[in-house]
């Protein structure tokens, strides 16, 4: 059923199909993709790594503020063997029970770069996915899966796009209703989709690569689309400055991530809080905690408004 979700996603032309090269069930990457361009003296060791490495052994790190250690936030993450840093294109070994990163060997780096290349081939299409979200009016029947065992989960939490991440979308909606800042909810959504993608992929790297691209598109959607800002402002009881009529018009089409402080002044204040984590099925339950800096921005009328920026998160 889990892979049915992704196949359904492909059938409605949202994802470009990932590699269809031959792959043994115990291999992480397809053999032809893995060995293409490799030096003969490295092939045997890299094939062995490919057979002995599971999807659960790898932390895919593409979003952090200062240090990729921020991507090792949960107990399951600390059990990982490799961290792939997509921002700096670096490969690390997770050491000291998840508290440190050490250099990978040359062969491990080659293997890690192959995985990054495999995943990145799908990331290049996420702008097309985002465009599809804007242009298409999807009419898709709800998908049933063990990830939606709670009776509180109802269809279309993802608001007009397929329910590929049903639990993450539901929690994102709940976060908008909670009074938390929009950027905090959006970044929590990003973290939750990373966990849910691994759950849905069920160890299959090709399925995970497709979900990784979908996750990027969904995140960009909630951060940048006007519809997401409107949904937040209609839902939140917090009276956030983004929802002021003047600022709303100013921010439309220009929303940035929570680390955007251009034109602002750090106030010295800090904001703390918790938002819901994934609570269903074998994904397990956790809470995402966050700490944000508070920045002051000019409102164009001689005054200022405050926003939370440079938020760091972890899940417990």
C-alpha positions in Angstrom: 0.0 0.0 0.0 2.9 2.4 0.8 4.3 2.1 -2.7 0.8 2.4 -4.2 0.7 6.0 -2.8 3.9 6.9 -4.8 2.8 5.1 -7.9 -0.5 6.9 -7.8 1.5 10.1 -7.5 3.4 9.2 -10.6 0.3 8.4 -12.6 -1.1 11.9 -12.1 2.1 13.3 -13.8 3.4 15.1 -10.7 6.7 13.3 -10.5 9.1 12.5 -13.3 9.8 8.8 -12.9 13.1 7.9 -11.2 15.6 5.4 -12.5 14.3 2.1 -13.8 17.6 0.4 -14.0 17.9 -3.2 -12.7 18.3 -3.4 -8.9 18.5 -6.4 -6.6 16.1 -6.1 -3.7 19.0 -5.9 -1.2 20.9 -3.2 -3.1 20.5 0.5 -2.2 21.2 1.9 -5.7 20.8 0.3 -9.1 24.0 -1.6 -10.2 24.4 0.2 -13.6 24.0 3.7 -11.9 26.3 2.8 -9.1 29.2 1.4 -11.2 29.1 4.0 -14.0 32.4 5.9 -14.2 34.0 4.1 -11.2 37.6 3.1 -11.2 38.1 -0.6 -11.4 39.9 -0.8 -8.1 37.0 0.8 -6.2 34.1 -1.2 -7.6 34.2 -4.3 -5.4 34.3 -2.3 -2.1 31.5 0.1 -3.3 29.3 -2.8 -4.4 29.7 -4.2 -0.9 28.8 -0.9 0.7 25.7 -0.8 -1.6 24.5 -4.2 -0.4 25.2 -3.5 3.3 23.8 0.0 3.6 20.1 0.5 4.3 18.1 3.7 3.7 17.7 3.9 7.5 21.5 4.2 7.8 21.6 7.5 6.0 20.7 11.0 7.2 19.8 13.3 4.3 20.8 16.8 5.4 19.6 19.6 3.2 18.3 22.2 5.7 20.3 23.6 8.6 21.5 27.1 9.7 25.0 26.6 11.1 26.1 23.0 11.3 24.9 19.7 9.7 24.7 18.2 13.2 21.4 20.1 13.4 20.0 17.3 11.1 20.7 14.7 13.7 17.9 15.6 16.0 16.0 12.4 17.0 17.0 9.1 18.6 16.6 7.3 15.2 18.9 9.8 13.6 21.6 9.1 16.1 21.6 5.5 15.0 22.5 6.5 11.4 25.9 5.6 9.9 26.3 8.3 7.2 25.3 11.9 6.9 25.0 13.4 3.4 25.3 17.2 3.4 23.5 18.4 0.3 24.2 22.1 1.0 28.0 21.6 1.0 28.1 18.3 -0.9 30.1 16.6 1.8 30.0 13.0 3.2 30.4 12.3 6.9 30.4 9.4 9.3 28.1 9.8 12.3 30.2 9.1 15.4 30.1 9.4 19.2 26.5 8.1 19.4 25.2 10.8 17.1 27.0 13.7 18.8 29.8 14.2 16.3 30.7 13.9 12.6 34.0 12.5 11.3 35.6 12.2 7.9 34.5 9.4 5.6 37.0 7.3 3.8 37.7 7.9 0.1 35.5 4.9 -0.9 32.7 6.0 1.4 32.8 9.5 -0.1 32.5 8.1 -3.6 29.5 6.0 -2.5 28.0 9.0 -0.8 28.4 11.2 -3.8 26.7 8.5 -5.9 23.7 8.7 -3.5 23.6 12.5 -3.7 23.8 12.3 -7.5 20.9 9.8 -7.5 18.7 12.0 -5.2 19.7 15.3 -6.9 18.5 14.0 -10.3 15.0 14.2 -8.8 15.4 17.5 -7.0 16.0 19.2 -10.3 12.3 18.7 -11.1 10.8 20.2 -7.9 10.2 23.6 -9.5 8.1 21.8 -12.1 6.2 20.1 -9.3 5.6 23.5 -7.7 4.3 24.9 -11.0 1.9 21.9 -11.3 0.5 22.7 -7.8 -0.3 26.2 -8.9 -1.9 25.3 -12.2 -3.8 22.1 -11.7 -7.0 21.5 -9.8 -6.5 17.9 -8.6 -9.5 15.8 -7.8 -8.1 12.7 -6.1 -9.7 10.1 -4.0 -8.4 9.8 -0.4 -5.6 7.2 -0.1 -5.8 4.8 2.8 -2.7 3.6 4.6 -1.5 2.7 8.1 0.0 6.2 8.3 -3.6 7.6 8.6 -4.9 5.3 11.4 -6.2 8.2 13.5 -9.9 9.0 13.0 -8.9 12.7 13.2 -7.1 12.5 9.8 -9.4 13.6 7.0 -8.8 14.0 3.3 -7.2 17.1 1.6 -5.0 18.4 4.3 -2.6 19.1 1.5 -5.2 21.5 0.0 -5.7 20.5 -3.6 -2.6 18.4 -4.3 -2.3 14.6 -3.7 -2.1 13.4 -0.2 1.4 12.0 -0.5 2.3 13.2 3.0 -1.1 12.9 4.8 0.2 13.0 8.3 2.7 15.8 7.8 0.0 17.9 6.0 -2.5 17.3 8.8 0.0 18.4 11.4 0.9 21.5 9.3 -2.7 22.5 9.2 -3.0 22.0 13.0 0.1 24.1 13.5 -1.4 27.0 11.5 -4.4 26.8 13.8 -2.2 26.8 16.9 -0.9 30.4 17.0 2.7 29.4 16.1 4.5 31.6 13.6 4.1 30.6 10.0 7.8 30.0 9.4 8.0 27.7 12.4 5.0 25.6 11.1 6.6 25.5 7.6 10.0 24.3 8.9 8.3 21.8 11.1 6.4 20.5 8.0 9.8 20.1 6.3 11.1 18.0 9.1 8.0 15.9 9.3 7.9 15.1 5.6 11.5 13.9 5.9 10.4 11.3 8.5 7.2 10.4 6.6 9.1 9.9 3.3 11.4 7.3 4.9 8.3 5.6 6.3 6.5 5.5 3.0 9.6 4.5 1.0 9.9 1.4 3.2 13.7 1.1 2.4 13.4 1.6 -1.3 15.9 4.3 -2.5 14.1 4.9 -5.8 10.8 5.6 -4.1 12.6 7.8 -1.5 14.2 9.8 -4.3 10.8 10.6 -5.7 9.4 11.5 -2.3 12.5 13.7 -1.6 11.7 15.8 -4.7 8.0 16.0 -3.7 9.0 17.1 -0.2 11.1 19.9 -1.7 8.2 21.1 -3.9 5.6 20.9 -1.0 7.9 22.9 1.3 8.5 25.6 -1.4 4.8 25.7 -1.9 3.9 26.5 1.7 6.8 29.0 2.0 6.2 30.9 -1.2 2.7 30.5 -2.5 0.2 33.3 -1.8 -2.4 30.7 -1.0 -0.3 29.4 1.9 0.0 32.8 3.4 -3.7 33.4 3.1 -4.4 30.0 4.6 -2.2 30.9 7.6 -3.7 34.3 8.1 -7.3 32.8 8.0 -6.3 30.1 10.5 -4.0 31.6 13.0 -5.5 33.1 16.2 -2.2 34.8 16.9 -2.6 38.1 15.0 0.8 37.8 13.4 2.1 40.9 11.6 2.4 39.0 8.3 -1.4 39.1 8.3 -1.8 42.9 8.6 -3.4 44.1 5.3 -0.5 46.4 4.4 2.2 43.8 5.2 0.2 41.0 3.6 0.2 42.8 0.3 3.9 43.6 0.7 4.9 40.0 1.5 2.8 38.4 -1.3 5.1 36.5 -3.7 8.1 37.5 -1.5 7.8 35.3 1.5 11.3 34.0 2.4 12.5 31.3 4.8 12.8 31.9 8.5 16.5 32.8 8.2 15.9 35.8 6.0 16.8 38.9 8.1 17.6 41.4 5.3 16.6 44.9 6.3 15.9 43.8 9.9 17.4 44.5 13.3 18.0 41.7 16.0 16.0 42.7 19.1 17.8 40.4 21.5 14.6 38.6 22.3 14.1 34.9 21.8 11.0 32.9 21.2 10.6 29.3 22.4 7.9 26.6 21.9 6.8 23.2 20.7 4.8 22.0 17.8 3.3 18.6 17.2 5.3 15.8 15.7 4.4 12.6 13.8 2.2 10.5 16.0 1.0 7.6 13.9 2.1 4.1 13.0 5.6 2.9 13.1 6.9 6.4 12.5 6.6 6.9 16.3 5.6 10.0 18.2 7.8 13.1 18.9 7.6 16.8 19.6 9.4 19.4 17.6 10.9 22.1 19.8 12.1 25.3 18.4 14.1 28.4 19.4 13.8 31.6 17.2 15.5 35.0 17.3 13.1 37.9 17.2 13.9 40.6 14.6 12.4 44.1 14.0 11.5 45.3 10.5 10.3 48.7 9.2 6.7 48.6 8.2 6.9 51.4 5.6 4.8 53.8 7.7 7.5 54.9 10.2 6.9 52.0 12.6 8.2 48.5 13.0 6.9 45.0 13.3 8.5 41.8 14.8 9.0 38.4 13.2 10.7 35.2 14.3 13.8 34.4 12.3 16.8 32.1 12.5 14.8 29.3 14.1 16.5 26.1 15.0 14.6 22.9 15.6 15.0 19.5 17.0 12.6 16.6 17.6 12.5 14.4 20.8 
